[in-house]
Amino acid sequence: MSNDSSGLLAGRVAVVTGGSNGIGAAAVRMLAAQGATVIIGYNKGADRAEELRASLPAGGHCIQQITNETSASIDALAHLMKTRYGRCDILVNSGGTTQPVPHANLDQLTDALFDQILITNVRGPFAAVRALAALLQASAADGAASVIVNVSSIAAFTAQGSNIAYCASKAALDTMTASLARVLGPDIRVLCVSPGAVATDFVAGRGRGQLEKMAASTPLQRVTEPDDVARAIMAAITMLTASTGTSIVVDGGRHL
């Protein structure tokens, strides 16, 4: 089932929501490189997800349509995991959404957009945890805790981000991570990885030039790349075995 019998994650099965692009895709590549079998969750980018799957080292990887707004698609994922793989060791909740809205423009942040952001960024990850919790707990019987990593944002605690609802959604995700860590231990560890601005197309209209300008004012003075965040995700999974309910900040020191 795994692709590298010598990798740190040989024999492990991982799910990455939002796995076809950006941070999620970078995490997929690193997980597969360490021997994990990876289920690449995508929303609309089926072709992109399949191209990514085909590029991975040989193994039992697959793609699966997952819509965070629809719990039925997450239940279908859980059915796939149980019937095809019989286990789940790692869940990376990388799927999310946002839309740039100036914080001072309260009217532009409509009820519909607010609800969409909260459902996708908070309820969606919770639904994935709820659907896969039994498999994650069962997999932990092999001797090591299973791991959930929620991709959050420094917007959760700086209150600066693409819009107010996005900041609120990530603050909720951080709090939910702590709550889940408390109740799912010792079989499952739950952590957040909290990037700042990352070089992806996640925020519409934010180009490389703007990212470089933002990075110039940070202590490390470099743009955060998807691989930087994926390495933090991998550290949470493979190295931080005594950590749960906490966040790893990956922002070049921007929050300072």
Secondary structure, DSSP 8 states (H G I E B T S, - for coil): --S-TTSTTTT-EEEEETTTSHHHHHHHHHHHHTT-EEEEEESS-HHHHHHHHHHS-SSS-EEEE--TT-HHHHHHHHHHIIIIIS---EEEE---------TT-TTTS-HHHHHHHHIIIIIHHHHHHHHHHHHHHHHGGGSS-EEEEEE--THHHH--SS-HHHHHHHHHHHHHHHHHHHHHTTTEEEEEEEESSBSSSSSTT--HHHHHHHHHTSSS-S-B-HHHHHHHHHHHHHT-TT--S-EEEESTTTT-
